[in-house]
C-alpha cells in the first residue's frame, strides 16, 4: 500500500497492516510482521524510528506509534482481541518504543526538517519529534464557503517548502503555516479538475498534485495555475530529478514536466519509486519504464 523511505531502511506497508523492512536495493532485512490489527493510514521514517498511524474505521480506534528501525519487530494482537478487550488502551502496536491512542482520525502524516507534522480531523495540526514530544500545535484549517467536493475539509497532504508548511485539503484549498511555531501565514484555493489525493514538493520542480481522477497538476509556486497532465490512472508516487518529474501509478510509469511528458504502460500497479526501480502492489521490484526526454 505504501513505502516510507530513508537512506538506510525502507518500510513497506501491506493492505492488512503488515510491515516489512527492506534495504536500498529492495532486499528484505527481517520477516514481515503485523504489529496492530488495523490498516496503516500513514508512516514516516525519522532518525532511527519509523512512526506510523493505524485506523480501524468500524471499531473507531486509531493509534500512533514509533518502532525502532533496528532489532526484531513482533506481531501484535488480533482484531478479535481488539473487539473484545474492555480497555482498548491496553492493546497497542507491538514492538513500539512509544505509542498513543488517538481520539480522532490522524491525517497527512509527513516528515519535515525538525520532525513530523500530522493533523486530526477538526481537532488540530501538530508537529512532534521522533520521541513524541510536541513541538507546536495549530488550529485545524477552515475553508468556509470553499467546499467543491465531498469531504472537502479532509487534509490529504502536507509539504514543507521554503515558506513554511503547506496543508492541502481534498478540495485543493491550501493553508500555509510557519514551520517554527505553526502560526498562520496564508490560505487560498488552487483550482482543480477533481478531488486532490496527494502532493509532493521539490525546490526545483515545485509542487506535483495527484488527483483522484488520475490527472496530475504541476505548480511552479502556490499561487500559480496548475498545468494539467493527463494520465491513464491515479499516480501513487513521484520524485523530481533529471529536470522533470518521474512518477508511477495505476498501470503506468511517467516522466515529464508542464510542456511534455512520456507515459509507458505496465501490467501492474506502481506503488513507490525506489532508486531506478518501482515497487509494485504485489511486492515486486520492477524497472522504471519511462525514460528521460
N, C-alpha and C positions, 0 to 999 in steps of 0.2 A: 504493500500500500504506500510506503514512503521510505526514504533513505535519509538519515541525518548524518552529515559528513563532517569529518575533521581530517587533518593531515595524517593522523596515525590510525584511527579507528573509525569505521563507518557502522552505523546501527540501522539494520533493516527491520521494518515493522510489517508483520503479516496481517491478514484481514481478520483474524480472530484473536489478536493481542499477542502474537508470537514476536519474539525479539531474537535477532541473530547479529553477532558482531563479525565483521569482515575487515581485512586489511585493504590497502590502497589498490591491490591487484585483484580484489574480489575473492580472496581465499578465506574460508571460514576460520575464525580464531577459537570458537567454542561451539558447543552444541546449542541449538535453538531452545529457548525456554518461553514459558508464558507466566510472567510474574503476577499478573492480575487478570481476572476473568471478565474483561471488557475490551471494547475497541480502543485502540490508541488514536487519539484525536490530534496529537501534536508531539513534537520532540525536537530537542536541540542538544548539541554537544558543546559544553562549556568547560574549559580547563580539563580536568581529569574525570568529568562526570557526564553522563547522559541524563538529561532531565526530560521527563515525559508526562503527558496527561492522558488519563483514561476516562471514558464516559460511557455509562450504561443508561441509555435513554429510557428504557422500560422501567428499570428499578430506581431511576433518578439518583444515581450515585456517580460521583466524579472524584477523581484523585489526581494529585500531582506528587511526583516522587523523583528522587535522584538515585541513579545506580552508578557505582564506580566503573570506569572503563576497564579496569584490571580485575582479575580474580574471577571466581566462578559465580554465575547467576543461577538462581534456583527457580523452580516452578512454584507458583503461589496456590491459593485456594481455588476451588471450583466455583462456577456460577451458582450451583445449587447451594453451596456454602454461603455465598453472598446473600442468597434469598433467605436462608434460614437463620443467620446469625442475628441475635437480638440487638447487639450494639455493632452497627456497621463499621465504626471506627476501629474495631478490633482487627478487621481484615484490611490489610494494607499491601501494596505491592511488595513481593518477596525480594530480598537482597538489597533493599533500598537503604541508603545512608541517611536519608530523611524522607518523610512523606507527610502529606496533608490531605484531609478530607475537605473538599470544596463545597460551598453551599450554592454555587451557581456554575453553569457550564463554562469551562475555560475555552478561550478562542485565541487564534492568531499568535501562538507562542513562537517567539522569534529571538534568535541570538543577536545581540548588539555588542558594541565595544566593551561596555562595562558589566555585562551580564545578560539577562534575558528579559524581554517585555512580553506581557500577555494581558488579556482582558477577561472579565467575566461579565456576561450579558446584563446590561442595565445596572451593573454594580460599580465597576471602576476599571482603570488601567493601572498596571503595576510593573515596576522594574525591580527585579531581585538579582542577587548574585548567586554564585554556584552553591552556596551554603544556605539558601532560602532566606537570607536576610533582606528585608525590604529596603530598597534604596529610595524610592519615592512611589507615590500613588497619585492618580489624577481622576477626575470625574469621567464617567463613560460619555463619549461624544453624543451630541444631539444634533440631528439634521432635520429640524421641523419643516414640514411642507416640501420635503425633497424626496419623498418616497416614490420611486419609479417602479420598483419591482417588489414582489412579495418578500418578506423578511429583510427589508431594506436596511434595517439598523444593525444587522449581523456583521461583525467585523470578520473579514476573510483573510487579512494580511497586515503585517507591519513591516515597514522597511526603514532602514537607517540611512540617512544621507547627510550631506554637509550641513544642511539647515536644521536637522533635528530628526525626530521620529515621526514617520507618516503612518497614520492609522487609516486603513482602507475598508470601506463598507461594501456590501454586496451591490449596492446601487451606484457605486462609483463616487460617492462622497468621500472626501479625504480631509482629515484633520491633522495638522502639524503641531507636535509638542516639542518643547525644549528637552534635549537629551539629558541635561544636567539635573533638572528638578521636576520635569513633567508639566511645566506651566504651558498654558495655551498660547499658540502663536497665530494660527490662521485656520480657516476652514472654507472649503468650496466644493463644487461638484464637477467631476470630469465627465463629459458626455460619452455614453457607451451605447452600443447596439444590443447589448444583452447583459445579464447579471454577471458580476465580477466573481471569479473563482480564486484568483491569487495574483500576487505581484512580486516581481524580482527587480532589484535595483543594481545598476552599475555606474560608477563615477564617470565612465567614458560613454557608455551606451544609454544612460538614462533609465527609464522605467519600462518594464515589459509587463503588460497587462494580459492576463489569461482569462478569457471569458468562458462561461459555461456552455455557450453555443458553439465553441470551437474557434471563434475568431481570436486574433491577437491584436492588441493595441500597443503601439510604440510611442513613448513620450520623451521628448528632449528634456522637459522640465515639468514641474507640477502644474503649471498654468498654460501649457501648450495644448493643442488639439491632437488627440491620438491619430496616428497614421495606421490604418487598418490593414492587416494581412490575413487573408482567408486561408484556413487550414482544413484538412479532411475531418478533423475531430478535435476534442479537447486536448490541450497541451498540459503536461504534468510537471515538467522541469525544464529549466533553461539556464544558460550562462552566457556571458558576453566575452568573446575572445576573438583574435584574428580579425578585428574590425567589424564584427557582426554578432548576432545572437544565434547560438546553437540551441535547439530545443528538441524534445521528444515527447510523444504522447500517443493518442489513440491511433494505432496502426500507421504511424508515420514518424519520420525524423525531418527536421528542417534546419535551414541556415539562411540568414538574410538580415535585411535592415528595412528601412522605410521605403526604399526605392526598388529593391529587387530581392527575390527570395528563391530558394530551391527546396522542393519538398520531395522526399523519396519514401515510398510506401514500405511498410513492414507488416508481417503477418500477425504479430503480437502487439502488445501494448507496452510502450516505453514508460517506465515509472521515474527513472532518475538517470542523470548523466554522471559517470564515474570515469575521470580521465578521458580517454578516447573511446570509451565504451558506454553502452546503455544497459542498465539493469531492467529486465522485463518483469511483467506481472507474474510470470511463473518462476521467478528467481534465477533466471539465466543471465549470464554476462555476454552481451552481443556487441558487435561492432557498430559504431555510429555510422549511419549510411549517407547522410547528406555531406557534401564537400563544400569547402570554402569557395566562394565565387571569385 
